[in-house]
Amino acid sequence: MSDWVIILHGLGRSAASMRRMAHAASAAGFTPLCPDYPSHRDDLATLARQLAPLLPETGLVHFIGHSLGGILALRLAEMLPAARRGRIVQLGAPNLGSSLAKRSALLAPVLGPALLELTREQPKPDPALCIGAIAGTAALPLYDVLTGLKGPNDGKVSLTSAFGHARHCLALKLTHFKMMDSPEAIAASIRFLQQGRF
């Protein structure tokens, strides 16, 4: 039986945004699960509880998550027995918070309570988790004035925040909005699931 990979979209997106990633995972021999979830409706703890029943009951389970999906991937992985925890790839996940999320707080009634939680650093994950973080660095410098982001970033999340507590890190010249569709990011994600390195 092939390993599972749960593929999680970001805030305000849908499973369709991760379709290319799911196809690549399937082509590489994984069994992908790419659920829709109400990212704009509930807080992080509630979203994780809603997704938990989708965790397969047997086999090794990997994760790929974009943005909010990367944060949820860590929480879901920690719900599994240690022996069944596979590798985790985060794409542009705001592990240490996002200043843009703070500036966008007025949109919380539309984008939901999870937005407010992304303004601050997330709990440090279990150090035993094998986490690979991909960060984008293609934001235009002038855009930084609007976002409040400092240093290399993808237009929504800084390089430092995206790398978070991951032991394996990769910076690519990509924006937050398109990184999940990038052939380079997709190939790197699959390689990390297979080999534990970028």
C-alpha positions, -999 to 999 in steps of 0.1 A, spaced: 0 0 0 13 35 -9 19 62 16 -8 88 21 -3 125 16 -28 150 28 -27 182 8 -42 213 24 -51 246 7 -46 281 22 -70 307 37 -98 316 13 -88 290 -12 -102 256 -21 -89 221 -29 -88 231 -66 -59 254 -58 -38 223 -49 -49 201 -78 -15 202 -96 3 192 -64 -22 163 -59 -16 151 -95 21 152 -89 18 133 -56 -3 106 -73 22 103 -102 50 98 -77 32 69 -61 15 85 -31 -22 83 -24 -33 120 -21 -62 133 -1 -70 169 -10 -100 181 11 -119 213 10 -124 229 44 -141 261 56 -109 281 61 -128 314 63 -153 302 89 -135 288 120 -104 291 142 -74 269 139 -83 245 166 -118 240 152 -104 235 116 -80 209 129 -108 190 147 -129 191 115 -101 177 94 -90 151 119 -116 124 108 -100 125 74 -67 111 88 -63 76 75 -65 48 101 -35 29 88 -3 36 70 23 64 69 7 99 65 26 128 49 14 164 45 18 193 21 2 226 31 1 260 16 0 290 40 -28 282 66 -27 246 53 9 244 64 0 254 99 -28 229 100 -5 202 87 16 204 118 -14 202 141 -28 172 123 5 154 122 7 157 160 -26 139 163 -11 108 147 9 81 166 46 89 162 52 58 141 27 69 115 39 105 111 54 111 76 72 142 63 56 176 62 61 203 35 50 238 43 46 263 14 47 299 26 32 291 60 33 320 85 49 300 114 61 331 132 31 353 122 25 377 94 25 415 96 2 416 66 -23 395 85 -22 422 113 -28 449 87 -57 429 73 -74 423 106 -104 444 95 -111 416 70 -116 390 98 -154 392 94 -149 380 58 -118 358 61 -127 344 95 -111 340 129 -81 320 116 -68 352 100 -63 368 134 -45 337 147 -20 340 118 -9 374 131 12 358 159 38 330 162 23 295 162 32 270 190 65 253 185 59 219 168 71 186 181 109 186 173 106 150 161 85 161 132 104 161 98 94 195 84 105 210 51 97 247 46 95 264 12 96 302 13 90 326 -16 111 356 -22 95 372 -53 76 401 -37 83 435 -52 102 459 -28 76 486 -33 49 462 -21 67 459 12 55 494 21 19 482 19 24 449 36 48 459 64 70 429 56 107 433 62 134 414 43 129 387 17 92 377 14 66 363 -9 42 393 -7 23 378 24 48 359 45 85 367 53 112 342 46 120 340 84 84 333 93 80 307 65 111 288 76 98 289 112 112 259 131 118 237 101 152 219 99 150 217 61 145 250 42 143 261 6 139 297 -8 125 300 -43 118 332 -63 80 328 -61 50 348 -48 26 335 -22 -3 334 -46 13 311 -71 38 290 -53 15 259 -51 13 259 -89 50 263 -95 66 233 -112 98 240 -91 79 241 -58 59 210 -67 90 190 -77 107 201 -45 77 191 -24 75 156 -38 113 152 -35 111 161 2 84 135 8 104 109 -9 139 117 4 135 140 34 156 167 17 152 194 -9 
